[in-house]
Amino acid sequence: MNADGSGSEVFARGVRNTVGFDWHPQTGELWFTDNGRDLLGDDSPPCELNRAPRPGLHFGFPFCHGGSVADPEFGSRRSCAEFTPPAQSLGPHVAPLGMRFYTGTQFPAAYRHQVFIAEHGSWNRSQKIGYRITLVRLDAAGKALSYEPFAQGWLRGERAWGRPADVLVAPDGSLLVSDDDAGAIYRIRYRG
């Protein structure tokens, strides 16, 4: 869309609830998180990290979730094979919000151009998950290789004392994490 609100275009379809997005620092491709559908059980469907290298892709909602979970109400209308699968399936109901590519130089080189995700945390599972910062490691071609915790501790047992909402790479290369439950901003830095 233009700055004055005119000329709006649909870039992607089939997105349920995306909050965080960023452009790959080398390719310029759009990447974004998507919260999975609720009320399909504790472990289904996964939330998603998606990659949209071009306009016109459909990511499955409301027919398909997480690339392979047919919706009980709408899934019989279309096959999951018709849609663009997630670049990385995330934990079920972790509520991924903000995400950023690491473009700083403070962390070791292995973190450069990798994806940090703020997982706000589940509200509708019998056992809570999320409430952490995760890291999705990518290869040189942009394919997801792994999904792992990076910073955690906001959830103790079933009690959360914080909920990460977004991440931002500061000019000095440290990682800033906003927490909308504790009303705080944390700074994660590397000292070699």
ABEGO torsion letter per residue (X at the ends): XBAAGBGBBBABBGBABBABBBBBAAAGBBBBBBBBBBGAEAAOBBBBBBBBABBGBBAGOAABBGGABBBAAAAAABBAAABBBBABBBBBGAGBBBBBBBABAABBAAABGBBBBBBAEBAABABBBEGBBBBBBBBAAGBBABBBBABBGABBEABBABBBABBBBBAAGBBBBBBAAAGBBBBBBBBX
